[in-house]
Amino acid sequence: MANPFVTSARVEDEVKKALAKALRKDPAAIPLGSSIVKDLGGSSLDFLDITFRLEQAFGIRLAHTVILDHVEETYGEGKAVTPGGELTPAAVALLKLRLGEDSGLAEGMFADEIPALLTGAHLAKNVEDVLAALPAECTHCHAKAWKSDDGAKVVCGACGKPAVYPDGDALTKRWLADVQREKRLFAAA
């Protein structure tokens, strides 16, 4: 079920606020297409802060594991990253599906170069992916009465408890399995 209670504009606004707080910048000066690392000066610690702020704003849990780690865990070591740290062609193809064809990904890139490609728009997409997994009914009382008084957190209109979304890692694994079924990027281990 799509989430009609939280707009893309609200997600983008919260992403800009989270970036601004973590990076000590004016939210109006943060284009969502900017690289969080290269253009905005973010670091790996900033990603943790930004993720925490977004989780708090929407009452969700984003993915905490890098998609390449999910690939290696599921399909075997070396399927996404070579022993020398380079992305495999299959990993590049997968990441282009996730980040876009124009994301700057290229064969021969090192895995540790990926964070420099991430933008606020990628964060917004991750938030929207989790929000789109709003269950059809409340997991507590089974009512189909969702509402949002603030346009960010969804609660049950019957019992008042917050919506329970699948976490970002579970959704990433589901997406990865769907892509694998369709594209067969990774040979069985």
MIBAMI-701467 format. One record per atom (N, C-alpha, C): residue in three letters; atom name; x, y, z. Coordinates in Angstrom, 1 decimal, decimal comma. Layout:
ATOM   residuo   atomo        u        v        w
ATOM       ALA      CA        X        Y        Z
...
# end
This chain:
ATOM   residuo   atomo        u        v        w
ATOM       MET       N      0,8     -1,2      0,0
ATOM       MET      CA      0,0      0,0      0,0
ATOM       MET       C      0,9      1,2      0,0
ATOM       ALA       N      0,6      2,2     -0,9
ATOM       ALA      CA      1,4      3,4     -0,9
ATOM       ALA       C      0,9      4,2      0,3
ATOM       ASN       N      1,7      5,2      0,7
ATOM       ASN      CA      1,5      6,0      1,9
ATOM       ASN       C      0,9      7,4      1,4
ATOM       PRO       N     -0,4      7,6      1,5
ATOM       PRO      CA     -1,0      8,8      1,1
ATOM       PRO       C     -0,9      9,9      2,1
ATOM       PHE       N     -0,3      9,6      3,3
ATOM       PHE      CA     -0,3     10,6      4,4
ATOM       PHE       C      0,9     11,4      4,5
ATOM       VAL       N      2,0     11,0      3,8
ATOM       VAL      CA      3,3     11,8      3,8
ATOM       VAL       C      3,6     12,1      2,4
ATOM       THR       N      3,7     13,4      2,1
ATOM       THR      CA      4,0     13,8      0,7
ATOM       THR       C      5,5     13,8      0,4
ATOM       SER       N      5,8     13,7     -0,9
ATOM       SER      CA      7,2     13,8     -1,3
ATOM       SER       C      7,8     15,1     -0,9
ATOM       ALA       N      7,0     16,2     -0,9
ATOM       ALA      CA      7,5     17,5     -0,5
ATOM       ALA       C      7,9     17,5      1,0
ATOM       ARG       N      7,1     16,8      1,8
ATOM       ARG      CA      7,4     16,7      3,2
ATOM       ARG       C      8,7     15,9      3,4
ATOM       VAL       N      8,8     14,9      2,7
ATOM       VAL      CA     10,1     14,0      2,8
ATOM       VAL       C     11,3     14,9      2,4
ATOM       GLU       N     11,2     15,6      1,3
ATOM       GLU      CA     12,3     16,4      0,9
ATOM       GLU       C     12,6     17,5      1,9
ATOM       ASP       N     11,6     18,1      2,5
ATOM       ASP      CA     11,8     19,1      3,5
ATOM       ASP       C     12,5     18,6      4,7
ATOM       GLU       N     12,1     17,4      5,2
ATOM       GLU      CA     12,8     16,8      6,3
ATOM       GLU       C     14,2     16,3      6,0
ATOM       VAL       N     14,4     15,9      4,8
ATOM       VAL      CA     15,8     15,5      4,4
ATOM       VAL       C     16,7     16,8      4,4
ATOM       LYS       N     16,2     17,9      3,9
ATOM       LYS      CA     17,0     19,1      3,9
ATOM       LYS       C     17,2     19,6      5,3
ATOM       LYS       N     16,2     19,5      6,2
ATOM       LYS      CA     16,4     19,8      7,6
ATOM       LYS       C     17,5     18,9      8,3
ATOM       ALA       N     17,4     17,6      8,0
ATOM       ALA      CA     18,4     16,7      8,6
ATOM       ALA       C     19,8     17,0      8,1
ATOM       LEU       N     19,9     17,2      6,8
ATOM       LEU      CA     21,2     17,6      6,3
ATOM       LEU       C     21,7     18,9      6,9
ATOM       ALA       N     20,9     19,9      7,0
ATOM       ALA      CA     21,2     21,2      7,5
ATOM       ALA       C     21,7     21,1      9,0
ATOM       LYS       N     21,0     20,3      9,8
ATOM       LYS      CA     21,4     20,2     11,2
ATOM       LYS       C     22,7     19,5     11,3
ATOM       ALA       N     22,8     18,3     10,6
ATOM       ALA      CA     24,0     17,5     10,7
ATOM       ALA       C     25,3     18,2     10,1
ATOM       LEU       N     25,1     19,0      9,1
ATOM       LEU      CA     26,2     19,6      8,4
ATOM       LEU       C     26,3     21,1      8,7
ATOM       ARG       N     25,5     21,6      9,6
ATOM       ARG      CA     25,5     23,0     10,0
ATOM       ARG       C     25,4     24,0      8,8
ATOM       LYS       N     24,3     23,8      8,0
ATOM       LYS      CA     24,1     24,6      6,9
ATOM       LYS       C     22,7     25,1      6,9
ATOM       ASP       N     22,4     26,1      6,1
ATOM       ASP      CA     21,1     26,6      5,9
ATOM       ASP       C     20,3     25,6      5,0
ATOM       PRO       N     19,1     25,1      5,4
ATOM       PRO      CA     18,4     24,2      4,6
ATOM       PRO       C     18,1     24,7      3,2
ATOM       ALA       N     17,9     26,0      3,0
ATOM       ALA      CA     17,6     26,6      1,7
ATOM       ALA       C     18,8     26,5      0,8
ATOM       ALA       N     20,0     26,3      1,4
ATOM       ALA      CA     21,2     26,3      0,5
ATOM       ALA       C     21,6     24,9      0,2
ATOM       ILE       N     20,7     23,9      0,4
ATOM       ILE      CA     21,0     22,5      0,2
ATOM       ILE       C     20,2     22,0     -1,0
ATOM       PRO       N     20,8     21,9     -2,2
ATOM       PRO      CA     20,1     21,2     -3,3
ATOM       PRO       C     20,1     19,7     -3,1
ATOM       LEU       N     18,9     19,1     -3,2
ATOM       LEU      CA     18,8     17,6     -3,0
ATOM       LEU       C     19,7     16,8     -3,9
ATOM       GLY       N     20,1     17,4     -5,1
ATOM       GLY      CA     20,9     16,6     -6,0
ATOM       GLY       C     22,4     16,7     -5,7
ATOM       SER       N     22,8     17,5     -4,7
ATOM       SER      CA     24,2     17,6     -4,3
ATOM       SER       C     24,7     16,4     -3,6
ATOM       SER       N     26,0     16,1     -3,9
ATOM       SER      CA     26,7     15,0     -3,1
ATOM       SER       C     26,8     15,4     -1,7
ATOM       ILE       N     26,4     14,5     -0,8
ATOM       ILE      CA     26,5     14,9      0,6
ATOM       ILE       C     28,0     15,0      1,1
ATOM       VAL       N     28,8     14,2      0,4
ATOM       VAL      CA     30,3     14,2      0,8
ATOM       VAL       C     31,0     15,3      0,0
ATOM       LYS       N     31,0     15,2     -1,3
ATOM       LYS      CA     31,8     16,1     -2,2
ATOM       LYS       C     31,3     17,5     -2,1
ATOM       ASP       N     30,0     17,7     -2,2
ATOM       ASP      CA     29,4     19,1     -2,3
ATOM       ASP       C     29,1     19,7     -1,0
ATOM       LEU       N     28,7     18,9     -0,1
ATOM       LEU      CA     28,2     19,5      1,2
ATOM       LEU       C     29,2     19,2      2,4
ATOM       GLY       N     30,2     18,5      2,1
ATOM       GLY      CA     31,3     18,3      3,1
ATOM       GLY       C     30,9     17,3      4,2
ATOM       GLY       N     30,0     16,4      4,0
ATOM       GLY      CA     29,6     15,4      4,9
ATOM       GLY       C     30,6     14,3      5,1
ATOM       SER       N     30,5     13,6      6,2
ATOM       SER      CA     31,4     12,4      6,5
ATOM       SER       C     30,5     11,2      6,9
ATOM       SER       N     31,2     10,1      7,2
ATOM       SER      CA     30,4      8,9      7,6
ATOM       SER       C     29,7      9,1      8,9
ATOM       LEU       N     30,2      9,9      9,8
ATOM       LEU      CA     29,5     10,1     11,0
ATOM       LEU       C     28,3     11,0     10,8
ATOM       ASP       N     28,4     11,9      9,8
ATOM       ASP      CA     27,2     12,7      9,5
ATOM       ASP       C     26,1     11,8      8,9
ATOM       PHE       N     26,4     10,8      8,2
ATOM       PHE      CA     25,4      9,9      7,7
ATOM       PHE       C     24,6      9,3      8,8
ATOM       LEU       N     25,3      8,9      9,9
ATOM       LEU      CA     24,6      8,3     11,1
ATOM       LEU       C     23,7      9,3     11,7
ATOM       ASP       N     24,1     10,6     11,8
ATOM       ASP      CA     23,3     11,6     12,4
ATOM       ASP       C     22,1     11,9     11,5
ATOM       ILE       N     22,3     12,0     10,2
ATOM       ILE      CA     21,2     12,3      9,3
ATOM       ILE       C     20,2     11,1      9,3
ATOM       THR       N     20,7      9,9      9,3
ATOM       THR      CA     19,8      8,7      9,4
ATOM       THR       C     18,9      8,8     10,6
ATOM       PHE       N     19,6      9,1     11,8
ATOM       PHE      CA     18,8      9,1     13,0
ATOM       PHE       C     17,8     10,2     13,0
ATOM       ARG       N     18,1     11,4     12,5
ATOM       ARG      CA     17,1     12,5     12,4
ATOM       ARG       C     15,9     12,1     11,5
ATOM       LEU       N     16,2     11,4     10,4
ATOM       LEU      CA     15,1     11,0      9,5
ATOM       LEU       C     14,2     10,0     10,1
ATOM       GLU       N     14,8      9,0     10,8
ATOM       GLU      CA     14,1      8,0     11,5
ATOM       GLU       C     13,2      8,6     12,6
ATOM       GLN       N     13,7      9,6     13,3
ATOM       GLN      CA     12,9     10,2     14,3
ATOM       GLN       C     11,7     11,0     13,7
ATOM       ALA       N     12,0     11,7     12,6
ATOM       ALA      CA     11,0     12,5     12,0
ATOM       ALA       C      9,8     11,7     11,5
ATOM       PHE       N     10,0     10,5     11,0
ATOM       PHE      CA      9,0      9,7     10,3
ATOM       PHE       C      8,5      8,5     11,1
ATOM       GLY       N      9,2      8,2     12,2
ATOM       GLY      CA      8,9      7,0     12,9
ATOM       GLY       C      9,2      5,7     12,2
ATOM       ILE       N     10,3      5,7     11,5
ATOM       ILE      CA     10,7      4,5     10,7
ATOM       ILE       C     12,1      4,1     11,0
ATOM       ARG       N     12,6      3,0     10,4
ATOM       ARG      CA     14,0      2,6     10,6
ATOM       ARG       C     14,5      2,4      9,2
ATOM       LEU       N     15,5      3,2      8,8
ATOM       LEU      CA     16,1      3,1      7,5
ATOM       LEU       C     17,1      2,0      7,5
ATOM       ALA       N     17,6      1,6      6,3
ATOM       ALA      CA     18,6      0,5      6,2
ATOM       ALA       C     19,9      1,0      6,9
ATOM       HIS       N     20,4      0,1      7,7
ATOM       HIS      CA     21,7      0,4      8,4
ATOM       HIS       C     22,8     -0,4      7,8
ATOM       THR       N     22,5     -1,3      6,9
ATOM       THR      CA     23,6     -2,1      6,3
ATOM       THR       C     23,7     -1,7      4,8
ATOM       VAL       N     24,9     -1,5      4,3
ATOM       VAL      CA     25,2     -1,1      2,9
ATOM       VAL       C     24,7     -2,2      2,0
ATOM       ILE       N     24,1     -1,9      0,9
ATOM       ILE      CA     23,5     -2,9      0,0
ATOM       ILE       C     24,6     -3,9     -0,5
ATOM       LEU       N     25,8     -3,4     -0,7
ATOM       LEU      CA     26,9     -4,3     -1,1
ATOM       LEU       C     27,1     -5,4     -0,1
ATOM       ASP       N     27,0     -5,1      1,2
ATOM       ASP      CA     27,1     -6,1      2,3
ATOM       ASP       C     26,0     -7,1      2,2
ATOM       HIS       N     24,8     -6,6      1,9
ATOM       HIS      CA     23,6     -7,6      1,7
ATOM       HIS       C     23,9     -8,5      0,5
ATOM       VAL       N     24,5     -8,0     -0,6
ATOM       VAL      CA     24,8     -8,9     -1,7
ATOM       VAL       C     25,8     -9,9     -1,3
ATOM       GLU       N     26,9     -9,5     -0,6
ATOM       GLU      CA     27,9    -10,5     -0,2
ATOM       GLU       C     27,4    -11,5      0,8
ATOM       GLU       N     26,5    -11,1      1,7
ATOM       GLU      CA     25,9    -12,0      2,7
ATOM       GLU       C     25,0    -13,0      2,0
ATOM       THR       N     24,2    -12,5      1,0
ATOM       THR      CA     23,2    -13,4      0,3
ATOM       THR       C     23,8    -14,3     -0,8
ATOM       TYR       N     24,7    -13,7     -1,6
ATOM       TYR      CA     25,2    -14,4     -2,8
ATOM       TYR       C     26,6    -14,9     -2,7
ATOM       GLY       N     27,3    -14,5     -1,7
ATOM       GLY      CA     28,7    -14,9     -1,5
ATOM       GLY       C     29,7    -13,8     -1,6
ATOM       GLU       N     30,8    -14,0     -0,9
ATOM       GLU      CA     31,9    -13,0     -0,8
ATOM       GLU       C     32,5    -12,9     -2,2
ATOM       GLY       N     32,8    -11,7     -2,6
ATOM       GLY      CA     33,4    -11,4     -3,9
ATOM       GLY       C     32,3    -11,1     -5,0
ATOM       LYS       N     31,1    -11,3     -4,7
ATOM       LYS      CA     30,0    -11,1     -5,7
ATOM       LYS       C     29,8     -9,6     -6,0
ATOM       ALA       N     30,1     -8,7     -5,0
ATOM       ALA      CA     29,8     -7,3     -5,2
ATOM       ALA       C     31,2     -6,5     -5,2
ATOM       VAL       N     32,1     -7,0     -4,4
ATOM       VAL      CA     33,4     -6,3     -4,3
ATOM       VAL       C     34,5     -7,3     -4,4
ATOM       THR       N     35,5     -7,0     -5,2
ATOM       THR      CA     36,6     -7,9     -5,5
ATOM       THR       C     37,5     -7,8     -4,2
ATOM       PRO       N     38,4     -8,8     -4,1
ATOM       PRO      CA     39,4     -8,8     -3,0
ATOM       PRO       C     40,2     -7,5     -2,9
ATOM       GLY       N     40,4     -6,8     -4,1
ATOM       GLY      CA     41,1     -5,5     -4,1
ATOM       GLY       C     40,2     -4,3     -3,8
ATOM       GLY       N     38,9     -4,6     -3,5
ATOM       GLY      CA     38,1     -3,4     -3,1
ATOM       GLY       C     37,3     -2,8     -4,3
ATOM       GLU       N     37,4     -3,3     -5,5
ATOM       GLU      CA     36,7     -2,8     -6,6
ATOM       GLU       C     35,3     -3,4     -6,8
ATOM       LEU       N     34,4     -2,6     -7,3
ATOM       LEU      CA     33,0     -3,1     -7,5
ATOM       LEU       C     33,1     -4,1     -8,7
ATOM       THR       N     32,3     -5,1     -8,6
ATOM       THR      CA     32,2     -6,1     -9,7
ATOM       THR       C     31,2     -5,5    -10,7
ATOM       PRO       N     31,3     -5,9    -12,0
ATOM       PRO      CA     30,3     -5,4    -13,0
ATOM       PRO       C     28,9     -5,6    -12,5
ATOM       ALA       N     28,6     -6,7    -11,9
ATOM       ALA      CA     27,2     -7,0    -11,4
ATOM       ALA       C     26,8     -5,9    -10,3
ATOM       ALA       N     27,8     -5,6     -9,4
ATOM       ALA      CA     27,5     -4,6     -8,4
ATOM       ALA       C     27,2     -3,2     -9,0
ATOM       VAL       N     28,0     -2,9    -10,0
ATOM       VAL      CA     27,8     -1,6    -10,7
ATOM       VAL       C     26,4     -1,6    -11,3
ATOM       ALA       N     26,0     -2,7    -12,0
ATOM       ALA      CA     24,7     -2,7    -12,6
ATOM       ALA       C     23,6     -2,6    -11,5
ATOM       LEU       N     23,7     -3,3    -10,4
ATOM       LEU      CA     22,8     -3,2     -9,3
ATOM       LEU       C     22,7     -1,8     -8,8
ATOM       LEU       N     23,8     -1,2     -8,5
ATOM       LEU      CA     23,8      0,2     -7,9
ATOM       LEU       C     23,2      1,2     -8,9
ATOM       LYS       N     23,4      1,0    -10,2
ATOM       LYS      CA     22,8      1,9    -11,2
ATOM       LYS       C     21,3      1,8    -11,1
ATOM       LEU       N     20,8      0,6    -10,8
ATOM       LEU      CA     19,3      0,4    -10,7
ATOM       LEU       C     18,8      1,2     -9,5
ATOM       ARG       N     19,6      1,2     -8,4
ATOM       ARG      CA     19,3      1,9     -7,2
ATOM       ARG       C     19,5      3,4     -7,2
ATOM       LEU       N     20,7      3,8     -7,7
ATOM       LEU      CA     21,1      5,2     -7,6
ATOM       LEU       C     20,8      6,0     -8,9
ATOM       GLY       N     20,6      5,2    -10,0
ATOM       GLY      CA     20,3      5,9    -11,3
ATOM       GLY       C     21,5      5,7    -12,2
ATOM       GLU       N     21,2      5,7    -13,5
ATOM       GLU      CA     22,2      5,6    -14,5
ATOM       GLU       C     23,2      6,7    -14,5
ATOM       ASP       N     22,8      7,9    -14,2
ATOM       ASP      CA     23,6      9,1    -14,2
ATOM       ASP       C     24,3      9,4    -12,9
ATOM       SER       N     24,4      8,4    -12,0
ATOM       SER      CA     24,9      8,6    -10,7
ATOM       SER       C     26,4      8,7    -10,6
ATOM       GLY       N     27,1      8,5    -11,7
ATOM       GLY      CA     28,6      8,6    -11,6
ATOM       GLY       C     29,2      7,2    -11,4
ATOM       LEU       N     28,5      6,2    -11,3
ATOM       LEU      CA     29,0      4,8    -11,1
ATOM       LEU       C     29,8      4,4    -12,4
ATOM       ALA       N     30,9      3,7    -12,2
ATOM       ALA      CA     31,6      3,1    -13,3
ATOM       ALA       C     32,3      1,9    -12,9
ATOM       GLU       N     32,5      1,0    -13,9
ATOM       GLU      CA     33,3     -0,2    -13,6
ATOM       GLU       C     34,7      0,2    -13,2
ATOM       GLY       N     35,3     -0,6    -12,3
ATOM       GLY      CA     36,6     -0,2    -11,8
ATOM       GLY       C     36,6      0,7    -10,6
ATOM       MET       N     35,5      1,2    -10,2
ATOM       MET      CA     35,4      2,0     -9,0
ATOM       MET       C     35,6      1,2     -7,8
ATOM       PHE       N     36,1      1,8     -6,8
ATOM       PHE      CA     36,3      1,2     -5,5
ATOM       PHE       C     35,0      1,4     -4,6
ATOM       ALA       N     34,7      0,4     -3,8
ATOM       ALA      CA     33,5      0,4     -3,0
ATOM       ALA       C     33,5      1,6     -2,1
ATOM       ASP       N     34,7      2,0     -1,6
ATOM       ASP      CA     34,7      3,1     -0,7
ATOM       ASP       C     34,5      4,5     -1,4
ATOM       GLU       N     34,3      4,5     -2,7
ATOM       GLU      CA     34,0      5,7     -3,4
ATOM       GLU       C     32,5      5,9     -3,5
ATOM       ILE       N     31,7      5,0     -3,1
ATOM       ILE      CA     30,2      5,0     -3,3
ATOM       ILE       C     29,6      6,2     -2,4
ATOM       PRO       N     30,0      6,3     -1,1
ATOM       PRO      CA     29,4      7,4     -0,3
ATOM       PRO       C     29,5      8,8     -1,0
ATOM       ALA       N     30,5      9,0     -1,7
ATOM       ALA      CA     30,7     10,3     -2,4
ATOM       ALA       C     29,6     10,6     -3,4
ATOM       LEU       N     28,9      9,5     -3,9
ATOM       LEU      CA     27,9      9,6     -4,9
ATOM       LEU       C     26,5      9,9     -4,4
ATOM       LEU       N     26,4      9,6     -3,1
ATOM       LEU      CA     25,0      9,7     -2,5
ATOM       LEU       C     24,6     11,2     -2,3
ATOM       THR       N     23,3     11,4     -2,6
ATOM       THR      CA     22,8     12,8     -2,5
ATOM       THR       C     21,6     12,8     -1,6
ATOM       GLY       N     21,1     14,0     -1,3
ATOM       GLY      CA     19,9     14,1     -0,5
ATOM       GLY       C     18,7     13,5     -1,2
ATOM       ALA       N     18,7     13,5     -2,5
ATOM       ALA      CA     17,6     12,8     -3,3
ATOM       ALA       C     17,6     11,3     -3,0
ATOM       HIS       N     18,8     10,7     -2,9
ATOM       HIS      CA     18,9      9,3     -2,6
ATOM       HIS       C     18,3      9,0     -1,2
ATOM       LEU       N     18,6      9,9     -0,3
ATOM       LEU      CA     18,1      9,7      1,1
ATOM       LEU       C     16,5      9,8      1,1
ATOM       ALA       N     16,0     10,8      0,3
ATOM       ALA      CA     14,6     11,0      0,2
ATOM       ALA       C     13,9      9,7     -0,4
ATOM       LYS       N     14,6      9,2     -1,4
ATOM       LYS      CA     14,0      7,9     -2,0
ATOM       LYS       C     14,0      6,8     -1,0
ATOM       ASN       N     15,1      6,7     -0,2
ATOM       ASN      CA     15,1      5,6      0,8
ATOM       ASN       C     14,0      5,8      1,8
ATOM       VAL       N     13,7      7,0      2,3
ATOM       VAL      CA     12,7      7,3      3,2
ATOM       VAL       C     11,3      7,0      2,6
ATOM       GLU       N     11,1      7,4      1,3
ATOM       GLU      CA      9,8      7,1      0,6
ATOM       GLU       C      9,6      5,6      0,4
ATOM       ASP       N     10,7      4,9      0,2
ATOM       ASP      CA     10,5      3,4      0,0
ATOM       ASP       C     10,0      2,8      1,3
ATOM       VAL       N     10,5      3,2      2,4
ATOM       VAL      CA     10,0      2,7      3,7
ATOM       VAL       C      8,6      3,1      3,9
ATOM       LEU       N      8,3      4,4      3,7
ATOM       LEU      CA      7,0      4,9      3,9
ATOM       LEU       C      5,9      4,3      3,0
ATOM       ALA       N      6,4      3,9      1,8
ATOM       ALA      CA      5,5      3,2      0,9
ATOM       ALA       C      5,1      1,8      1,4
ATOM       ALA       N      5,8      1,3      2,3
ATOM       ALA      CA      5,5      0,0      2,9
ATOM       ALA       C      4,5      0,0      4,0
ATOM       LEU       N      3,8      1,1      4,2
ATOM       LEU      CA      2,7      1,2      5,2
ATOM       LEU       C      1,8      0,0      5,1
ATOM       PRO       N      1,6     -0,7      6,2
ATOM       PRO      CA      0,7     -1,9      6,1
ATOM       PRO       C     -0,7     -1,5      5,9
ATOM       ALA       N     -1,5     -2,4      5,3
ATOM       ALA      CA     -2,9     -2,1      5,0
ATOM       ALA       C     -3,7     -1,8      6,3
ATOM       GLU       N     -3,3     -2,4      7,4
ATOM       GLU      CA     -4,0     -2,3      8,6
ATOM       GLU       C     -3,0     -2,2      9,8
ATOM       CYS       N     -3,6     -1,6     10,9
ATOM       CYS      CA     -2,8     -1,5     12,1
ATOM       CYS       C     -2,3     -2,8     12,6
ATOM       THR       N     -1,1     -3,0     13,0
ATOM       THR      CA     -0,6     -4,3     13,5
ATOM       THR       C     -1,0     -4,5     14,9
ATOM       HIS       N     -1,5     -3,5     15,6
ATOM       HIS      CA     -2,0     -3,6     17,0
ATOM       HIS       C     -3,4     -4,0     17,1
ATOM       CYS       N     -4,3     -3,2     16,4
ATOM       CYS      CA     -5,8     -3,4     16,5
ATOM       CYS       C     -6,4     -3,9     15,2
ATOM       HIS       N     -5,7     -3,9     14,2
ATOM       HIS      CA     -6,1     -4,4     12,8
ATOM       HIS       C     -7,1     -3,5     12,2
ATOM       ALA       N     -7,3     -2,3     12,7
ATOM       ALA      CA     -8,1     -1,3     12,0
ATOM       ALA       C     -7,5     -0,8     10,8
ATOM       LYS       N     -8,3     -0,3      9,8
ATOM       LYS      CA     -7,8      0,3      8,6
ATOM       LYS       C     -8,1      1,8      8,7
ATOM       ALA       N     -7,5      2,4      9,6
ATOM       ALA      CA     -7,9      3,8      9,9
ATOM       ALA       C     -6,6      4,7     10,1
ATOM       TRP       N     -5,7      4,6      9,2
ATOM       TRP      CA     -4,5      5,4      9,3
ATOM       TRP       C     -4,8      6,9      9,3
ATOM       LYS       N     -3,9      7,7      9,9
ATOM       LYS      CA     -4,0      9,2      9,9
ATOM       LYS       C     -2,7      9,8     10,2
ATOM       SER       N     -2,5     11,0      9,9
ATOM       SER      CA     -1,3     11,7     10,2
ATOM       SER       C     -1,6     13,1     10,6
ATOM       ASP       N     -1,4     13,5     11,8
ATOM       ASP      CA     -1,8     14,9     12,2
ATOM       ASP       C     -0,7     15,9     11,8
ATOM       ASP       N      0,6     15,4     11,7
ATOM       ASP      CA      1,7     16,3     11,4
ATOM       ASP       C      2,3     16,1     10,0
ATOM       GLY       N      1,7     15,2      9,2
ATOM       GLY      CA      2,2     15,0      7,8
ATOM       GLY       C      3,5     14,2      7,7
ATOM       ALA       N      3,9     13,6      8,8
ATOM       ALA      CA      5,2     12,9      8,8
ATOM       ALA       C      5,0     11,5      9,5
ATOM       LYS       N      4,5     11,5     10,7
ATOM       LYS      CA      4,3     10,2     11,4
ATOM       LYS       C      2,9      9,8     11,2
ATOM       VAL       N      2,7      8,5     10,9
ATOM       VAL      CA      1,4      7,9     10,7
ATOM       VAL       C      1,0      7,1     11,9
ATOM       VAL       N     -0,2      7,3     12,4
ATOM       VAL      CA     -0,8      6,6     13,5
ATOM       VAL       C     -2,1      6,0     13,2
ATOM       CYS       N     -2,5      5,0     14,0
ATOM       CYS      CA     -3,8      4,4     13,8
ATOM       CYS       C     -4,9      5,4     14,3
ATOM       GLY       N     -5,9      5,6     13,5
ATOM       GLY      CA     -7,0      6,5     14,0
ATOM       GLY       C     -7,9      5,8     15,0
ATOM       ALA       N     -7,8      4,5     15,1
ATOM       ALA      CA     -8,6      3,7     16,1
ATOM       ALA       C     -8,0      3,6     17,4
ATOM       CYS       N     -6,7      3,1     17,4
ATOM       CYS      CA     -6,0      2,9     18,7
ATOM       CYS       C     -5,0      3,9     19,1
ATOM       GLY       N     -4,6      4,8     18,1
ATOM       GLY      CA     -3,6      5,8     18,3
ATOM       GLY       C     -2,2      5,4     18,3
ATOM       LYS       N     -1,9      4,1     18,1
ATOM       LYS      CA     -0,5      3,7     18,1
ATOM       LYS       C      0,1      4,0     16,7
ATOM       PRO       N      1,5      4,2     16,8
ATOM       PRO      CA      2,2      4,5     15,5
ATOM       PRO       C      2,2      3,3     14,5
ATOM       ALA       N      2,2      3,6     13,3
ATOM       ALA      CA      2,4      2,6     12,2
ATOM       ALA       C      3,7      1,9     12,4
ATOM       VAL       N      3,7      0,6     12,2
ATOM       VAL      CA      4,9     -0,3     12,2
ATOM       VAL       C      5,2     -0,6     10,8
ATOM       TYR       N      6,3      0,0     10,3
ATOM       TYR      CA      6,8     -0,3      9,0
ATOM       TYR       C      7,8     -1,4      9,0
ATOM       PRO       N      8,0     -2,1      7,9
ATOM       PRO      CA      9,2     -3,0      7,8
ATOM       PRO       C     10,4     -2,1      7,8
ATOM       ASP       N     11,5     -2,6      8,3
ATOM       ASP      CA     12,8     -1,7      8,4
ATOM       ASP       C     13,4     -1,7      7,0
ATOM       GLY       N     14,3     -0,7      6,8
ATOM       GLY      CA     14,9     -0,5      5,6
ATOM       GLY       C     15,8     -1,6      5,1
ATOM       ASP       N     16,4     -2,4      6,1
ATOM       ASP      CA     17,2     -3,5      5,6
ATOM       ASP       C     16,4     -4,6      5,1
ATOM       ALA       N     15,2     -4,9      5,7
ATOM       ALA      CA     14,3     -5,9      5,2
ATOM       ALA       C     13,8     -5,5      3,8
ATOM       LEU       N     13,5     -4,3      3,6
ATOM       LEU      CA     13,0     -3,8      2,3
ATOM       LEU       C     14,2     -3,9      1,3
ATOM       THR       N     15,4     -3,6      1,7
ATOM       THR      CA     16,5     -3,7      0,7
ATOM       THR       C     16,7     -5,1      0,3
ATOM       LYS       N     16,6     -6,1      1,3
ATOM       LYS      CA     16,8     -7,5      0,9
ATOM       LYS       C     15,7     -7,9      0,0
ATOM       ARG       N     14,5     -7,5      0,2
ATOM       ARG      CA     13,3     -7,8     -0,6
ATOM       ARG       C     13,6     -7,3     -2,0
ATOM       TRP       N     14,0     -6,0     -2,1
ATOM       TRP      CA     14,3     -5,4     -3,4
ATOM       TRP       C     15,4     -6,2     -4,1
ATOM       LEU       N     16,5     -6,5     -3,4
ATOM       LEU      CA     17,6     -7,3     -4,0
ATOM       LEU       C     17,1     -8,6     -4,5
ATOM       ALA       N     16,3     -9,3     -3,8
ATOM       ALA      CA     15,7    -10,6     -4,2
ATOM       ALA       C     14,9    -10,4     -5,5
ATOM       ASP       N     14,1     -9,4     -5,6
ATOM       ASP      CA     13,3     -9,1     -6,8
ATOM       ASP       C     14,2     -8,8     -8,0
ATOM       VAL       N     15,2     -8,0     -7,8
ATOM       VAL      CA     16,1     -7,7     -8,9
ATOM       VAL       C     16,9     -8,9     -9,3
ATOM       GLN       N     17,3     -9,7     -8,4
ATOM       GLN      CA     18,0    -11,0     -8,7
ATOM       GLN       C     17,1    -11,9     -9,5
ATOM       ARG       N     15,8    -12,0     -9,1
ATOM       ARG      CA     14,9    -12,9     -9,9
ATOM       ARG       C     14,7    -12,4    -11,3
ATOM       GLU       N     14,7    -11,1    -11,5
ATOM       GLU      CA     14,4    -10,5    -12,8
ATOM       GLU       C     15,7    -10,4    -13,6
ATOM       LYS       N     16,8    -10,0    -13,1
ATOM       LYS      CA     18,0     -9,7    -13,8
ATOM       LYS       C     19,1    -10,7    -13,7
ATOM       ARG       N     19,1    -11,6    -12,7
ATOM       ARG      CA     20,1    -12,6    -12,5
ATOM       ARG       C     21,5    -12,0    -12,6
ATOM       LEU       N     21,7    -11,0    -11,8
ATOM       LEU      CA     23,1    -10,3    -11,8
ATOM       LEU       C     24,1    -11,2    -11,1
ATOM       PHE       N     23,7    -12,0    -10,1
ATOM       PHE      CA     24,7    -12,7     -9,2
ATOM       PHE       C     24,5    -14,2     -9,4
ATOM       ALA       N     25,6    -14,9     -9,8
ATOM       ALA      CA     25,5    -16,3     -9,9
ATOM       ALA       C     25,4    -16,9     -8,5
ATOM       ALA       N     24,8    -18,1     -8,4
ATOM       ALA      CA     24,6    -18,8     -7,1
ATOM       ALA       C     26,0    -19,1     -6,6
ATOM       ALA       N     26,1    -19,0     -5,3
ATOM       ALA      CA     27,4    -19,3     -4,6
ATOM       ALA       C     27,7    -20,8     -4,5
# end
